[in-house]
Amino acid sequence: MTGDVRFTYADAGVDIRAAESLTNRLSALAASTRSGEVSGNFGSFGARIRLEGDPELVASADGVGTKVLVARMAGRHDTVGEDLVNHCVNDILTEGAEPLFFMDYFACGRLDTDVAFDVVSGIARGCRENGCALLGGETAEMPGMYSPEDYDLAGFIVGRVSFDVPGRGSLAVGDQLVALPSSGLHTNGYSLARGILFDHMGLGVGDEFPGTGESVADVLLRVHISYLRTLAPACRAGRIRALAHITGGGIPGNLSRVLPSDCDAVVNIDSWDPGPVFGLLARESGLGRDDLYETLNMGVGMIAIVRPESVNEVLDSVAAEGTPGFVCGEILGGSGVVRLESPA
């Protein structure tokens, strides 16, 4: 796709603005149910609750979106469950929580026991890797709601606050943004990617993803990274001020969720190379920079905000866990927005 042609997330059937508007409308409904035990804020990555005499708990729920359609096309179902767990683990990690237990919801048009077993095998693997107990879940067979070969997947996690990640109230001008690379699309942007790769470029899951030497299925089904093990030492040492999990909404939509109202986050998008996967999607979609960064993670899965004097220790800590972190920007005075800059 070249020239003036653009293929947007909305063209693929996903309206980010509508989702944001609904979130704002729902905040009043959530506020009307708030009890004295609720200690978090609506719209955070995880929901916090403190029980009298017990540790503070964090809960979250999520899905893997239309990545399940790629799994179905490829006949490979043992990774999306792991994606689901890792996504949820990252969400509660932003609140300083380690996972306690996980439950899943598997809905389908016709129950294929082998497919369901493969999906839950991935869930169990993700739970083992993150030290999380899989307590159970729900399998719902709903003919008429789903076509016979379709299924959907959601997960629910509860964790205990183990680290002091103070969040937006602790941020100050001069704090640095430390980015951790993603493994690929993770679990968002798949409606756009499927529209570009399958509909517009005519590729199949077994074809080579241009510029990678890997199949389309291999690239699109790469597992969403869990950053728990990578970030735990730095969190335990008190060097992380805030964390933003870069999922739907991209860097602007997620980093803004941890900013105080008097600070901006300035992101230098020249500080890393998103790689060939994002390069192809950018080129073939015809989207502008802002649309791309609001739709895809663009090669960054998590951003940690740290004091300037802690940057080297955090970079060394995550490197020791096998992750090459890098500084991608800083906190400046402002009005709570994320500014994408390209100094070069």
Secondary structure in CASP SS format (residue, H / E / C, confidence):
PFRMAT SS
TARGET T0000
AUTHOR 0000-0000-0000
METHOD secondary structure of the structure
MODEL  1
M C 1.00
T C 1.00
G C 1.00
D C 1.00
V C 1.00
R C 1.00
F C 1.00
T C 1.00
Y C 1.00
A C 1.00
D C 1.00
A C 1.00
G C 1.00
V C 1.00
D C 1.00
I H 1.00
R H 1.00
A H 1.00
A H 1.00
E H 1.00
S H 1.00
L H 1.00
T H 1.00
N H 1.00
R H 1.00
L H 1.00
S H 1.00
A H 1.00
L H 1.00
A H 1.00
A H 1.00
S C 1.00
T C 1.00
R C 1.00
S C 1.00
G C 1.00
E C 1.00
V E 1.00
S C 1.00
G C 1.00
N C 1.00
F C 1.00
G C 1.00
S C 1.00
F C 1.00
G C 1.00
A E 1.00
R E 1.00
I E 1.00
R E 1.00
L C 1.00
E C 1.00
G C 1.00
D C 1.00
P C 1.00
E E 1.00
L E 1.00
V E 1.00
A E 1.00
S E 1.00
A E 1.00
D E 1.00
G E 1.00
V C 1.00
G C 1.00
T C 1.00
K H 1.00
V H 1.00
L H 1.00
V H 1.00
A H 1.00
R H 1.00
M H 1.00
A H 1.00
G C 1.00
R C 1.00
H C 1.00
D C 1.00
T C 1.00
V H 1.00
G H 1.00
E H 1.00
D H 1.00
L H 1.00
V H 1.00
N H 1.00
H H 1.00
C H 1.00
V H 1.00
N H 1.00
D H 1.00
I H 1.00
L H 1.00
T C 1.00
E C 1.00
G C 1.00
A E 1.00
E E 1.00
P E 1.00
L E 1.00
F E 1.00
F E 1.00
M E 1.00
D E 1.00
Y E 1.00
F E 1.00
A E 1.00
C E 1.00
G C 1.00
R C 1.00
L C 1.00
D C 1.00
T H 1.00
D H 1.00
V H 1.00
A H 1.00
F H 1.00
D H 1.00
V H 1.00
V H 1.00
S H 1.00
G H 1.00
I H 1.00
A H 1.00
R H 1.00
G H 1.00
C H 1.00
R H 1.00
E H 1.00
N C 1.00
G C 1.00
C C 1.00
A E 1.00
L E 1.00
L E 1.00
G E 1.00
G E 1.00
E E 1.00
T E 1.00
A E 1.00
E E 1.00
M C 1.00
P E 1.00
G C 1.00
M C 1.00
Y E 1.00
S C 1.00
P C 1.00
E C 1.00
D C 1.00
Y E 1.00
D E 1.00
L E 1.00
A E 1.00
G E 1.00
F E 1.00
I E 1.00
V E 1.00
G E 1.00
R E 1.00
V E 1.00
S C 1.00
F C 1.00
D C 1.00
V C 1.00
P C 1.00
G C 1.00
R H 1.00
G H 1.00
S H 1.00
L C 1.00
A C 1.00
V C 1.00
G C 1.00
D C 1.00
Q E 1.00
L E 1.00
V E 1.00
A E 1.00
L E 1.00
P E 1.00
S C 1.00
S C 1.00
G C 1.00
L C 1.00
H C 1.00
T C 1.00
N C 1.00
G C 1.00
Y H 1.00
S H 1.00
L H 1.00
A H 1.00
R H 1.00
G H 1.00
I H 1.00
L H 1.00
F H 1.00
D H 1.00
H H 1.00
M C 1.00
G C 1.00
L C 1.00
G C 1.00
V C 1.00
G C 1.00
D C 1.00
E E 1.00
F E 1.00
P C 1.00
G C 1.00
T C 1.00
G C 1.00
E E 1.00
S E 1.00
V H 1.00
A H 1.00
D H 1.00
V H 1.00
L H 1.00
L C 1.00
R C 1.00
V C 1.00
H C 1.00
I C 1.00
S C 1.00
Y C 1.00
L H 1.00
R H 1.00
T H 1.00
L H 1.00
A H 1.00
P H 1.00
A H 1.00
C H 1.00
R H 1.00
A C 1.00
G C 1.00
R C 1.00
I C 1.00
R C 1.00
A E 1.00
L E 1.00
A E 1.00
H E 1.00
I C 1.00
T C 1.00
G C 1.00
G C 1.00
G H 1.00
I H 1.00
P H 1.00
G H 1.00
N H 1.00
L H 1.00
S H 1.00
R H 1.00
V H 1.00
L C 1.00
P C 1.00
S C 1.00
D C 1.00
C E 1.00
D E 1.00
A E 1.00
V E 1.00
V E 1.00
N E 1.00
I C 1.00
D C 1.00
S C 1.00
W C 1.00
D C 1.00
P C 1.00
G C 1.00
P H 1.00
V H 1.00
F H 1.00
G H 1.00
L H 1.00
L H 1.00
A H 1.00
R H 1.00
E H 1.00
S H 1.00
G C 1.00
L C 1.00
G C 1.00
R H 1.00
D H 1.00
D H 1.00
L H 1.00
Y H 1.00
E H 1.00
T H 1.00
L C 1.00
N C 1.00
M C 1.00
G C 1.00
V E 1.00
G E 1.00
M E 1.00
I E 1.00
A E 1.00
I E 1.00
V E 1.00
R C 1.00
P H 1.00
E H 1.00
S H 1.00
V H 1.00
N H 1.00
E H 1.00
V H 1.00
L H 1.00
D H 1.00
S H 1.00
V H 1.00
A H 1.00
A H 1.00
E C 1.00
G C 1.00
T C 1.00
P C 1.00
G C 1.00
F E 1.00
V E 1.00
C E 1.00
G E 1.00
E E 1.00
I E 1.00
L E 1.00
G E 1.00
G C 1.00
S C 1.00
G C 1.00
V C 1.00
V E 1.00
R E 1.00
L E 1.00
E E 1.00
S C 1.00
P C 1.00
A C 1.00
END
